[in-house]
Amino acid sequence: MYVPNGNGTECGMLKFIQNNGHPVQDLMKNKVGRVKTFVPWTPKRKMESTAILQPGDDNTVRVYSKGAPEVLL
């Protein structure tokens, strides 16, 4: 069983997914080599973003962002 560590919110989400029968480690393996761009979190921007080429569809890139609600909105 995958044991997440790091940011408390991210670990909580991963544990929730895992506790609902989804193999987190397999989901994470699917993104290896498919990350196109990563913009790290900074105190000034208060958000981070990752662009990932979708597995099974080399024509689709999906962007995931996380950060302060007022910044994301």
Buried (B, 14 or more C-beta within 10 A) or exposed (E): EEEBEEEEEEEEBBBEBBEEEEEBEEBEEEBEEBEEEEEEBEEEEEBBBBBBBEEEEEEEEEEEEBBEEEEEE
